[in-house]
Amino acid sequence: RISAEMVRDQALAVSGLLSRKMGGTPAKPPQPKLGLKAAFGSATDWKTSMGEDKYRRGIYTTWRRSSPYPSMATFDAPNREVCTVRRTRTNTPLQALVTLNDPVYVEAAQSLARRMVASAKSPEDRIRHGIRACLLREPNAGEIDRLVKLYKSARDKFAKAPAEAKLLAEQPLGALPKGADPVDMAAWTLVGNVLLNLDEMLMKR
């Protein structure tokens, strides 16, 4: 499996969010509220960086040994208390929960969905674009067929829950492009989430 920093960087890169900015002060990407303020004071507050700093590469992420960035720790990033010659790489259910539900990866899926929709008119061509971006190869007919079925099924379900569809399509990335259908974009976000969680995205073959 690719290293902890690369997991997030890759999701941001294929979705078009990754900042190419180099150097400067450490960045603070989104993370869960850990409740450290009550125990250690306001200095431990984590205020998410604004603008492109929010999407900077993993090597620029602020790191505290007492409270490492949770997403990277889940993917076996060392705590930096001692020198690590070689990282161990695990494969756990918790990692899948991170890439499926963490706001960083949901936002990447939303952005990938918007790129797919902007790339073509037909669902098949949009899926081809997404797979090319994520896996650097052409999809086969079976993959396209399954993802088209997923898209249509998700769209039908979100049509019955428009408020949930709007939430999935816009939060945390932001308002949809003018004229975009929240139900349709929510379904494509789900497809984008699937693409970002494929083994080929995370494993060297």
URVENGI-V962208 format. One record per residue. N is the residue number from 1. SS is DSSP state (H for helix, E for strand, - for the rest). PHI is phi in whole degrees, 0 to 359 (* if undefined). PSI is psi in degrees with one decimal (999 if undefined). Layout:
n={N/N}
ss={SS/SS}
phi={PHI/PHI}
psi={PSI/PSI}
This chain:
n={1/2/3/4/5/6/7/8/9/10/11/12/13/14/15/16/17/18/19/20/21/22/23/24/25/26/27/28/29/30/31/32/33/34/35/36/37/38/39/40/41/42/43/44/45/46/47/48/49/50/51/52/53/54/55/56/57/58/59/60/61/62/63/64/65/66/67/68/69/70/71/72/73/74/75/76/77/78/79/80/81/82/83/84/85/86/87/88/89/90/91/92/93/94/95/96/97/98/99/100/101/102/103/104/105/106/107/108/109/110/111/112/113/114/115/116/117/118/119/120/121/122/123/124/125/126/127/128/129/130/131/132/133/134/135/136/137/138/139/140/141/142/143/144/145/146/147/148/149/150/151/152/153/154/155/156/157/158/159/160/161/162/163/164/165/166/167/168/169/170/171/172/173/174/175/176/177/178/179/180/181/182/183/184/185/186/187/188/189/190/191/192/193/194/195/196/197/198/199/200/201/202/203/204/205}
ss={-/-/-/H/H/H/H/H/H/H/H/H/H/H/-/-/-/-/-/-/-/-/-/-/-/-/E/-/-/-/-/-/-/-/-/-/H/H/H/H/-/H/H/H/-/-/-/-/-/-/H/H/H/H/H/-/-/H/H/H/E/-/-/-/-/-/-/-/-/H/H/H/H/H/-/-/-/-/-/-/-/-/-/-/-/-/-/-/-/-/-/-/H/H/H/H/H/H/H/H/H/-/H/H/H/H/H/H/H/H/H/H/H/H/H/H/H/H/H/-/-/-/H/H/H/H/H/H/H/H/H/H/H/H/H/-/-/-/-/-/H/H/H/H/H/H/H/H/H/H/H/H/H/H/H/H/H/H/H/-/-/H/H/H/H/H/H/H/H/H/-/-/-/-/-/-/-/-/-/-/-/H/H/H/H/H/H/H/H/H/H/H/H/H/H/H/-/-/H/H/H/H/-/-/-}
phi={*/295/287/304/295/289/301/289/302/294/299/292/294/290/270/83/263/299/277/266/299/242/71/91/284/298/254/234/290/300/211/297/287/264/70/278/301/297/269/239/92/291/297/272/301/251/256/305/299/258/63/291/299/296/247/284/300/301/293/264/289/303/226/245/298/284/209/295/300/303/300/289/299/297/262/73/294/293/279/70/282/224/292/246/286/216/283/275/236/254/222/233/300/298/296/295/296/295/287/272/236/301/306/301/278/295/297/297/295/297/292/298/300/294/292/296/297/287/279/198/263/273/303/298/290/295/293/302/299/296/291/299/294/275/248/58/205/277/284/267/299/295/295/297/298/294/287/295/297/299/301/293/296/295/298/296/290/290/298/271/221/299/294/294/298/297/296/292/283/242/255/259/295/129/302/288/302/302/87/286/269/303/297/295/291/295/296/290/298/297/297/299/297/297/298/289/252/291/306/295/283/246/244/279/243}
psi={145.3/159.8/166.4/-45.8/-36.4/-28.6/-49.8/-43.9/-42.2/-42.0/-42.2/-37.3/-49.4/-21.6/-4.6/12.5/-20.6/129.6/137.2/5.5/137.0/148.2/-171.5/-167.3/157.5/152.2/156.8/93.0/167.7/141.4/160.4/152.0/121.8/-5.4/28.3/-19.3/-40.4/-34.3/-34.5/2.1/170.9/-16.2/-20.5/-3.0/139.3/107.0/114.9/134.4/153.8/160.2/-146.0/-19.0/-25.4/-24.4/23.5/160.3/155.9/-29.0/-16.0/2.8/133.8/136.5/123.7/130.1/-32.2/-21.9/76.1/160.0/116.3/-41.6/-44.6/-36.3/-36.1/-31.5/29.6/23.1/133.9/156.2/-6.3/17.7/-29.2/162.5/133.3/112.8/-41.5/130.5/144.8/148.3/119.7/170.6/101.7/158.0/-31.8/-34.2/-41.0/-37.1/-35.2/-52.0/-17.3/-30.6/-21.1/135.7/-31.3/-44.4/-29.7/-42.6/-40.7/-39.6/-38.6/-43.9/-40.9/-40.5/-43.4/-34.8/-40.7/-44.7/-38.4/-18.1/-25.0/173.3/-40.6/149.1/-39.0/-45.2/-33.9/-40.7/-39.4/-43.5/-44.8/-42.3/-39.0/-42.6/-40.5/-40.5/-6.3/39.2/168.6/140.0/155.4/170.5/-38.4/-39.5/-42.9/-43.2/-44.7/-40.0/-32.8/-42.1/-41.4/-46.0/-47.8/-40.2/-43.8/-40.2/-40.4/-40.1/-41.6/-25.4/-25.5/-7.7/69.1/-32.0/-42.6/-37.6/-44.8/-39.3/-45.7/-32.7/-24.1/-25.0/123.4/4.3/-41.3/-178.7/146.0/157.1/153.3/131.4/-5.8/143.5/117.4/-37.8/-46.3/-43.0/-32.4/-41.1/-40.4/-31.0/-40.0/-41.3/-43.0/-38.5/-40.1/-45.3/-39.4/-14.1/8.9/148.2/-38.8/-20.0/-28.4/-17.5/139.6/134.0/999}
